[in-house]
Amino acid sequence: MIDPRLAGQTVLVTGGAANVGAAISRAFAAQGARVAVHYLAQDPPAPEHVTWEHVTPPSSAAEELAAELGNGSFAVSADLSEPGGAQRLVHAVLERAGAINVLVNNAAHCESPDSVESLTAESLERHYRVNAVAPAVLIAEVARARRDQDPLSVVNITTDAARAFPGQTGYGTSKAALEALTRSTALDLAPRGIRVNAVAPGPVQTGWIDEGVLPQVTGIVPMGRVGEPEDIADAVVFLASHQARWITGQVLQVAGGHAL
């Protein structure tokens, strides 16, 4: 990209302190953007017989990353599973930065067990609060707060298995809802020049693929390797850039051919 026109813009990355989120934060900072690195200060205790599968890094990781990024980047905490958490996050970033030009909905809740056999209303609600409801509210709040014709783009992070995710009912269907949200909000906001797109990653090595499983996972990816966080980050930056100025409502699969 010759000039993605992201320098000086403020980018809010939810779950931006670790793994794919940290790669996204770094990729935007490399383009001269100021990054609001959102993080969850502390996970609530998991219910009995439930394991949290998502990564919640320590608060210090977000502060350290923000200092590393420069460009006036800063860390900001919010619990997106709480009512009002998304609104408080937007207000905190606006108070600090004055505007939000790019919103990356990367934070996600994932737990196990998550099969049809183990499904409960409570487990579904936990997935949907973070993976679908919070992104919807964040998009609405950021769109309402937009000043005049300031640039504004949204990129949602889904999964390339959102269409069918056996064994992960709550996670998979909540991500499918996020893809539907991408299309509906893109249509609603297009007349205002606000773009909404999504990136659907395939198997990405964030520490969960151990050496024993790696050959099996690699074998189901046509391009012959698992993804790296930077593969996803580069696609996100593209969709937020000036080069993607006439792209909206799209789900870009970044998966090496997996789950086509």
N, C-alpha and C positions, 0 to 999 in steps of 0.2 A: 504494500500500500504506500503510495507516494505521500499522502497526507490524510490520515484518518480523521483529522480535525477533532481530536479528543484532548489536546493539550489545554489545560486550564479548566476543564470540565470537572464536575463533581460526580463521582460514581459511588453508589451505595451497593455493596456486595453483601447480601445476607449469608451468614455462615462463612464469612470471608477470611477466617484465620487459619484454616488448615486444609490440606489435601487439594481438591479441585478448587475450592474457594480461595485458598491462598495463591494458587497459580493464576486465577482470574485477577485477583488484586494486583499481583506483580505485573501481569500483562498490561493492565490499564495504566499503572504507574509508569511503566516503560514508555508509554505514549505521552507522558506529561500530565496525566490526570491526577486529581486529588481523590483519594479513595477513603470512603467511610467504611471501615472494616467492622461489620457487625459480628457480634459473638453472643453466645449464651453463657452467662456467668456460671450457672450451675444447673445440671439436670436434676429434676425432682427424682426422688427414689422410685425405682421401677416397682410395679405391683408384683405380688408373689407369683412366681413361675413365669415372669416376663423378663426378657433381656433387651436392653437398649442396644441396637446394632449400629447406630450412627456415632460419629466421633464428636465429642465435646472437649476441645482443647482447654487448657487452663486460661484464665483471663490474661495472664501475662503474655501468652502467645500473641494475642491480638495487639496488645500494646507494643510488643517488640516488633511485630510485622509492620505496624503503622509507622514506627520510627525508621525502619529499614526503607520503606517506600518513599519517604520524603514527599515533596510537592504539597506540604500541608496536610497530609493524610492523618487520620485519627481513628481511634477505636471507639465503638459505641455498643453498649449492651442493651439487649431487650429479649424478653421471653415471648416468642411468637405464638406459643401455645396458649397464652393468657388472653382473655378478652381485653381489648385495648392495647395489647402489646405492639401491634403493627402501627397503630396511630402514634403511640409514644415514640417509636423508633423514628418515624418520619419527622415528627416535630423536633426531636433531638438533633437530627442531622441538619434540618433547616436552620435551627437556632445557631448551629456552629458554622455552617457553610453558606447559608442564604439561599441555596438552590440545589436541586437534584437533577442532573442531566441524563444520567443513565442509572437504571435500576436493574440489578441482576438478582433474581429470585433463586438463590442457590441453596439456602438452608432447607434441611429435610429431616423428617422424623422417620425412623425405621426401627422396627422391633421384631422380635421373634418370641414365640411362634406366631405365624401370620397366615396360616392355611385356613381353608373353609372349615375344617374340623375344629379349629381352635378359635374361630372368629367370635368376637363379642362386640356389642355396640360401643363399649368403652375403647377397645383397640382401634376400631374404625374411626372413632371420633378423634383419638390422638393423632392418627395419621393425617386425617383431613384438615384438622386445625392448622397444622404447620405446612403441609404440602399443597393445600388448595385454598383454604380460607384466608390464611395470612397473605399469600401472594395476591389474591384478589383485592383485599383491603389495601395492601401496599400500592398496587397499581392505581386504585381509585384515589387514594390520598395524595400520591405524587402527581397525578394528573390534575387534581383540583388545586394543588399548590403551585402549579407551573405559572411562571410569570410571563405574560405577553407571548412572545414567539420564541422563548428560550428553547434550545434543542432538548428533546426528551425522547429517549428510546428505552424499551424494556426488553430484557432477555430472560426467559424462564428456563430453568434447568430441569428437564424431565428424565426419561430413561428410554432407551430404544426398545425396551420390552413392555412399554406401557399398554400396548394392545393386548398382550396376553402374558401374564407373569405368574405361572403356577407356583404355589407355595408362598406367595407374597401378595395375598389378596388386598389387604389394606393399602400397602405401599404401591402396588401396581395400579390399582383403580384410582387412588388419589393422584398419581402422576398422570393418568389418562384424563382426569378432570382438569389438571393443569394445562394439558394440551388443548382441551376444549376451551378453557378460559383464554388461552393465547389467541385462538381464532376469534372468539366473540369480542374480546376487548380490542383486538386489532381493527375490527370492523367499526366498532363504536368510536374509536379514537382517531381513525384515519382522517376524517374531515378536519381535524385539528392539527394534523401533521405529526401526530405521535405514533410511533411504530412499536409494535409488539411482536416479538418472535420467540422461538424456543430452540434450544440445543438439546438433542437426545443422545446422551453418551451410551456407548456400549461398555463392555467390561474394561474398567480402568484400574490400573494398579495403584491403590492407595494404602497398601499394606495388608489387604484382606486376602490376596491371592498368594498362598505360600508355595514353596518350591514343589511340594508334592502335587498340588492342584494345577500349577501353572501350565504344564503340557496339555492337560484336558481343556482348560479354558482357551489356550492359544489355538487348539485344534478346531474350535467352533467359530473362529474369526477368519474369514476368507483371506484377509491380507496378511495372516500369519503371525500376528503379534497382538498383545493386549495394548490398550491405550495408556498414555501417560497424561497426567493432569494438564500439561501444556497443550496437548492436542485439543482439549476442550476449551481451554482459555483462548487459544488463537481464534477459534470459531466464534466465541462470544464477542471478542473484540471486533471481529469483522462485522458481525450483525449490528453492533452498536456504532460502527464507523460511518463516515460520509459515503464510502464506497457502496454501502448497502441502503442508500437513501430511498430506494423505490421497492424495498422488500419489506413486507409486513404480513403477519398472519401465518408465517411458515414455521414448520418444525424441521430443523436441520439435523439429520441423523449423522453423528460423528462416531462411527463404530467399526471402521475397517470392513464394512460389508456384513457385519453381524446383524441378525434379525431383520433382514430385508423382507 
